[in-house]
Amino acid sequence: MTSHGFIVGCFGLATLGFGEWLNGHAGPGILLAIVVELALGLGFIQTRRVSLELGETAG
């Protein structure tokens, strides 16, 4: 499923961005990117869950 890779990618980028922010390699603007990446990942999880509940095939 291609959505699984996208979800993992979003959460991975959010984690890496947070780590860079903690280490001082990125400014406060990275927090916006982290929020967007988390929202995208959670949105794809929610969409996939609803699709499975309705009996549709995702991907």
Contacts in CASP RR format, 6 or more apart in sequence:
PFRMAT RR
TARGET T0000
AUTHOR 0000-0000-0000
METHOD contacts of the structure
MODEL  1
MTSHGFIVGCFGLATLGFGEWLNGHAGPGILLAIVVELALGLGFIQTRRV
SLELGETAG
1 58 0 8 1.000
1 59 0 8 1.000
2 59 0 8 1.000
3 44 0 8 1.000
3 47 0 8 1.000
3 48 0 8 1.000
3 58 0 8 1.000
3 59 0 8 1.000
6 40 0 8 1.000
6 41 0 8 1.000
6 44 0 8 1.000
7 41 0 8 1.000
7 44 0 8 1.000
7 45 0 8 1.000
10 37 0 8 1.000
10 38 0 8 1.000
10 40 0 8 1.000
10 41 0 8 1.000
10 44 0 8 1.000
11 37 0 8 1.000
11 38 0 8 1.000
11 41 0 8 1.000
12 37 0 8 1.000
13 33 0 8 1.000
13 37 0 8 1.000
14 33 0 8 1.000
14 34 0 8 1.000
14 37 0 8 1.000
14 38 0 8 1.000
17 26 0 8 1.000
17 30 0 8 1.000
17 33 0 8 1.000
17 34 0 8 1.000
18 30 0 8 1.000
18 34 0 8 1.000
20 26 0 8 1.000
20 30 0 8 1.000
21 27 0 8 1.000
21 28 0 8 1.000
21 30 0 8 1.000
21 31 0 8 1.000
21 34 0 8 1.000
47 58 0 8 1.000
48 58 0 8 1.000
51 57 0 8 1.000
51 58 0 8 1.000
52 58 0 8 1.000
END
